[in-house]
């Protein structure tokens, strides 16, 4: 059985939404972590401190898993033997609540509940007074198991090889702690950050969103511009692990705070025609500590003002999944293209788009940066640069 037996060395895996793996890998490299892109995330080997830094700093990852064990088993007696050998008490304290999420594919041991039962029995033997709760059938990026009082273990059987990982994050990493008020069709913080990073924006030029909703893109932008670590204001599951040095975490957070800029070096402006959305955006920005960095306005796209120097317009416009919206949305995208072309020469435009036909209404030549999903809908992050001269 392969296992992370050395206390200072771990195999870690940052789970991402599909398509965001390269962005997450670039973030890890920025943290001086040598990593490898895989389907569904990015893997690396490093100390527990590298796991802590990943949770603190990654903007595009959903969670960070740590490999506990990997072995081959085709019968339950083999599974039970390996499960007994796992050092569960490295990750779970006495009296803790534990949840197992099990998936079995192309393996002789295919009954996920029976597999979870064997692991539950093994951990109950090793950790006093541990409480096991039933895992629901959810995806890796689902919020259903975001319970701060539970320690999640992710078990994956594939071709008779069992991989056991412990979740170091707890609540999914998009939960920065500031967004309590949302408008319609809220955008996850991780995807908002991906729009900015996918457009190569790092806080060096102005940022604008003329359809900002509850302000997630702008808030992520303001925190990025000020070098605020996305995980600085929340807790993580690994902080409850018995072997974790709490002083190490305190030092990392203190270093992060010391490196923050006092204000954004660039102008950040958001607008929406819905006054309620702007109220929510202001409240979210206040909780995020960046209320002073963002100017919010209640106004339609048509009111977009001329602005220099050139910067980035980043937005998540409506997709039109309901019937009867197509004409209205075509007009909206056409208006966006006309206004941006007239008022923001030299600016770049980044959109989260679910429909190429709507993109075409802007009459911009978009470049696809990546593909992912938003709320189960296939979407693309696309960018364009102004000015754009359409063919006559």
C-alpha positions in Angstrom: 0.0 0.0 0.0 1.3 3.4 -1.0 0.8 6.0 1.7 1.8 9.4 2.8 3.8 8.0 5.8 6.4 10.8 6.0 5.1 13.6 8.2 6.7 16.3 6.1 5.8 15.0 2.7 2.3 14.8 1.1 0.8 14.1 -2.3 -1.8 16.9 -2.8 -4.4 17.5 -5.4 -6.2 20.8 -6.1 -9.6 20.0 -7.5 -10.9 22.5 -10.1 -13.9 22.9 -12.3 -13.3 21.4 -15.7 -11.1 23.6 -17.8 -9.7 25.6 -15.0 -6.7 23.3 -14.4 -4.1 25.4 -16.3 -5.1 28.5 -14.4 -4.8 26.7 -11.1 -1.4 25.3 -12.2 -0.2 28.8 -12.9 -1.3 29.9 -9.5 0.6 27.1 -7.8 3.7 27.9 -9.8 3.4 31.4 -8.6 3.6 29.9 -5.1 6.8 28.1 -6.1 5.1 24.7 -6.1 6.1 22.3 -8.8 2.9 20.7 -10.1 1.4 18.6 -12.8 -1.9 19.2 -14.5 -4.4 16.2 -14.6 -8.0 15.8 -15.5 -10.0 17.7 -12.9 -7.2 19.4 -11.1 -3.5 19.8 -10.4 -1.2 17.4 -8.4 2.0 18.1 -6.5 4.2 16.7 -3.7 5.1 18.9 -0.8 5.0 19.7 2.8 1.9 20.3 4.8 2.8 24.0 4.6 2.4 23.8 0.8 -1.1 22.4 1.4 -1.8 25.3 3.8 -0.5 27.9 1.3 -2.6 26.4 -1.5 -5.8 26.7 0.6 -4.8 30.3 1.6 -3.9 31.5 -1.9 -5.6 29.6 -4.7 -8.4 31.6 -6.4 -9.5 29.0 -9.0 -9.5 25.7 -7.0 -12.6 24.1 -5.5 -10.8 22.2 -2.8 -7.4 20.7 -1.9 -7.2 16.9 -1.2 -4.2 15.1 0.4 -3.5 11.5 -0.6 -3.8 9.2 2.4 -3.3 5.8 0.7 -3.5 3.9 -2.6 -3.8 0.2 -3.0 -5.3 -2.6 -5.1 -8.2 -4.6 -3.8 -10.5 -7.1 -5.5 -12.1 -8.5 -2.4 -13.5 -7.0 0.8 -11.0 -8.8 3.0 -8.2 -7.1 1.1 -10.0 -3.7 1.5 -10.4 -4.3 5.2 -6.7 -5.2 5.6 -5.5 -2.0 3.9 -8.1 0.2 5.7 -6.8 -0.9 9.1 -3.3 0.2 8.1 -4.3 3.8 7.3 -3.2 6.3 10.0 -6.6 7.8 10.4 -5.6 9.6 13.7 -3.3 11.8 11.7 -6.3 13.6 10.3 -9.2 13.0 12.8 -9.4 13.8 16.5 -11.3 11.8 19.0 -15.0 12.7 18.9 -14.9 14.1 15.4 -17.5 13.7 12.7 -16.4 11.9 9.5 -17.9 11.6 6.1 -16.9 9.2 3.3 -17.6 10.0 -0.3 -17.1 6.8 -2.4 -17.2 6.2 -6.1 -16.5 2.8 -7.7 -15.9 2.4 -11.4 -14.8 -0.6 -13.5 -13.9 -2.5 -10.3 -14.9 -5.8 -8.7 -15.7 -3.9 -5.5 -18.5 -1.8 -7.0 -20.9 -1.2 -4.1 -20.0 2.2 -2.8 -22.0 1.9 0.5 -20.3 -1.4 1.3 -16.9 0.1 0.7 -17.8 3.1 2.9 -18.9 0.7 5.6 -15.4 -1.0 5.7 -13.6 2.3 6.0 -16.0 3.5 8.7 -15.3 0.4 10.7 -11.6 0.9 10.3 -11.6 4.5 11.5 -13.9 3.6 14.4 -11.4 1.1 15.6 -8.5 3.7 15.5 -10.2 6.9 16.6 -12.2 7.0 19.8 -15.8 8.3 19.7 -15.7 9.1 16.1 -19.1 9.7 14.4 -19.8 8.6 10.8 -22.4 10.4 8.7 -23.7 9.2 5.4 -22.3 10.8 2.3 -24.7 11.9 -0.4 -24.0 11.2 -4.1 -22.5 14.5 -5.2 -19.9 15.8 -7.5 -16.5 17.1 -6.4 -17.6 20.7 -6.8 -21.0 20.3 -5.1 -21.9 22.3 -2.0 -23.8 19.4 -0.4 -21.0 18.3 1.9 -19.8 21.8 2.9 -20.1 21.2 6.6 -17.4 22.8 8.7 -17.8 20.3 11.5 -17.1 17.3 9.3 -13.9 15.7 8.0 -14.4 14.5 4.5 -12.6 11.5 3.0 -12.8 11.0 -0.7 -12.5 7.3 -1.8 -12.1 6.4 -5.5 -12.1 2.9 -6.9 -11.0 2.7 -10.5 -9.9 -0.5 -12.2 -9.6 -2.2 -8.8 -7.2 0.5 -7.5 -8.4 2.4 -4.5 -7.3 5.9 -3.8 -8.1 7.4 -0.4 -7.8 11.2 0.1 -8.6 13.5 2.9 -10.1 16.9 2.3 -8.0 19.7 3.7 -10.3 22.5 2.8 -13.7 21.9 4.4 -16.2 24.3 2.9 -15.4 24.7 -0.9 -12.8 27.3 -1.6 -15.1 29.6 -3.5 -16.7 30.4 -0.1 -14.4 33.3 0.7 -16.8 34.4 3.5 -17.9 37.7 2.1 -20.8 36.9 -0.2 -24.1 36.7 1.7 -26.2 38.7 -0.7 -26.5 37.6 -4.3 -28.5 38.7 -7.3 -30.1 36.4 -9.9 -27.8 33.7 -11.4 -24.9 34.2 -8.9 -21.4 33.5 -10.2 -19.0 31.5 -8.0 -16.0 33.4 -6.8 -13.6 30.8 -8.3 -15.1 31.3 -11.8 -15.1 35.1 -11.4 -11.4 34.9 -10.6 -10.9 32.6 -13.6 -12.5 35.2 -15.9 -9.9 37.7 -14.7 -6.9 35.4 -14.7 -8.0 33.9 -18.1 -8.0 37.5 -19.5 -4.4 38.0 -18.1 -5.7 40.7 -15.7 -3.5 41.1 -12.6 -4.6 44.5 -11.3 -2.3 46.6 -13.5 -5.1 48.3 -15.6 -8.6 49.6 -14.7 -11.4 47.1 -14.4 -15.1 47.6 -15.3 -18.3 45.5 -15.3 -21.4 47.2 -16.7 -23.6 44.2 -15.7 -22.1 43.5 -12.3 -25.0 41.9 -10.5 -23.9 41.2 -6.9 -20.4 42.3 -7.8 -18.4 39.1 -7.6 -16.1 39.8 -10.5 -15.3 43.2 -9.2 -14.8 42.1 -5.7 -12.5 39.3 -6.8 -10.7 41.8 -8.9 -10.3 44.3 -6.0 -8.9 41.6 -3.8 -6.5 40.4 -6.5 -5.3 44.0 -7.2 -4.7 44.5 -3.5 -2.9 41.1 -3.2 -5.4 39.9 -0.6 -5.2 36.1 -0.1 -8.7 34.6 -0.8 -8.6 32.3 2.2 -7.3 34.7 4.8 -10.7 35.2 6.5 -12.0 31.7 6.8 -11.2 28.4 8.5 -10.1 25.1 6.9 -10.5 21.4 7.7 -6.7 20.8 8.0 -6.5 23.2 10.9 -8.2 20.5 13.0 -5.7 17.8 12.1 -3.8 16.7 15.2 -0.3 17.1 13.6 -0.8 20.6 12.2 1.3 23.3 13.7 -1.1 26.2 14.4 1.9 28.6 14.5 2.7 27.7 10.9 -0.7 28.8 9.8 -0.7 32.0 11.9 2.7 32.9 10.3 1.3 32.3 6.8 -1.7 34.5 7.4 0.4 37.2 9.0 2.8 37.2 6.0 -0.2 37.4 3.7 -1.6 40.4 5.5 1.7 42.1 5.6 2.0 41.9 1.8 -1.4 43.4 1.1 -1.6 46.8 -0.7 -3.5 49.5 1.3 -5.6 50.3 -1.8 -6.2 49.2 -5.3 -3.6 50.7 -7.7 -6.2 50.9 -10.5 -9.8 52.2 -10.8 -12.6 49.5 -10.5 -16.1 50.4 -11.5 -19.3 48.3 -11.6 -22.8 49.1 -12.8 -26.2 47.4 -13.1 -29.6 48.7 -13.9 -31.0 46.8 -10.9 -30.7 48.9 -7.8 -31.2 45.8 -5.6 -28.3 44.1 -7.2 -26.1 47.2 -6.6 -27.2 47.2 -2.9 -26.1 43.6 -2.6 -22.8 44.3 -4.4 -22.0 47.1 -2.0 -22.8 45.0 1.0 -20.7 42.1 -0.3 -17.8 44.5 -1.1 -18.0 45.8 2.5 -17.7 42.3 4.0 -14.8 41.6 1.6 -12.9 44.6 2.8 -12.8 46.3 -0.6 -15.8 48.7 -0.4 -13.5 51.7 -0.9 -11.9 50.2 -4.0 -15.0 49.8 -6.1 -17.3 52.5 -7.4 -20.8 51.1 -7.9 -23.4 52.8 -10.1 -27.1 52.1 -10.8 -27.2 52.6 -14.6 -27.9 50.7 -17.8 -25.2 49.6 -20.3 -26.0 52.6 -22.5 -24.7 54.9 -19.8 -21.2 53.4 -20.0 -18.8 56.4 -19.9 -15.7 57.1 -21.8 -12.6 56.1 -19.8 -8.9 56.2 -20.1 -6.3 54.7 -19.8 -7.4 51.4 -21.4 -8.3 48.6 -19.1 -10.5 45.5 -19.0 -14.3 45.1 -19.2 -15.1 41.7 -17.6 -18.7 40.5 -17.3 -21.0 37.6 -17.0 -24.0 38.6 -19.2 -27.3 36.7 -19.2 -27.3 33.5 -21.3 -31.0 33.3 -22.1 -31.9 29.7 -21.0 -35.6 30.6 -20.7 -38.0 30.8 -23.7 -38.8 34.2 -25.1 -35.5 35.8 -24.2 -33.6 35.4 -27.4 -34.7 38.7 -29.1 -34.1 40.7 -26.0 -30.7 39.2 -25.4 -29.5 39.7 -29.0 -30.3 43.3 -28.6 -28.5 43.4 -25.2 -25.3 41.9 -26.7 -25.5 44.2 -29.8 -25.9 47.2 -27.5 -22.9 46.0 -25.4 -20.7 45.8 -28.5 -21.8 49.2 -29.8 -21.3 51.0 -26.5 -17.9 49.4 -25.7 -16.7 50.1 -29.3 -17.7 53.8 -29.0 -16.8 54.5 -25.4 -13.8 52.3 -24.6 -11.3 52.3 -27.5 -8.2 50.3 -26.7 -9.9 48.4 -23.9 -10.1 44.6 -23.7 -13.4 42.7 -23.2 -13.7 39.4 -21.4 -17.1 37.5 -21.2 -18.4 34.3 -19.7 -20.4 33.1 -22.7 -22.8 30.2 -23.2 -23.9 31.1 -26.8 -21.6 31.9 -29.7 -24.6 33.4 -31.5 -25.0 36.0 -28.8 -21.3 36.7 -28.9 -21.5 37.4 -32.6 -24.1 40.2 -31.9 -21.3 42.3 -30.4 -19.4 42.2 -33.7 -16.1 41.5 -31.9 -13.6 38.8 -32.9 -13.4 36.8 -29.7 -10.6 34.5 -28.8 -11.6 31.5 -26.6 -9.4 31.2 -23.5 -11.0 28.2 -21.9 -14.1 26.1 -21.5 -15.8 25.1 -18.3 -19.3 24.9 -16.7 -21.4 27.3 -14.7 -24.3 25.9 -12.9 -24.2 22.9 -15.1 -24.2 25.0 -18.3 -21.3 24.7 -20.7 -19.6 28.1 -20.9 -16.5 29.7 -22.5 -14.3 32.5 -21.3 -13.7 34.6 -24.4 -11.7 37.9 -24.9 -11.5 40.6 -27.5 -9.6 43.8 -27.9 -10.9 47.2 -29.1 -11.0 48.9 -31.4 -12.5 46.5 -33.8 -13.3 47.3 -37.5 -16.0 45.0 -38.9 -15.7 44.0 -42.5 -17.7 46.3 -44.8 
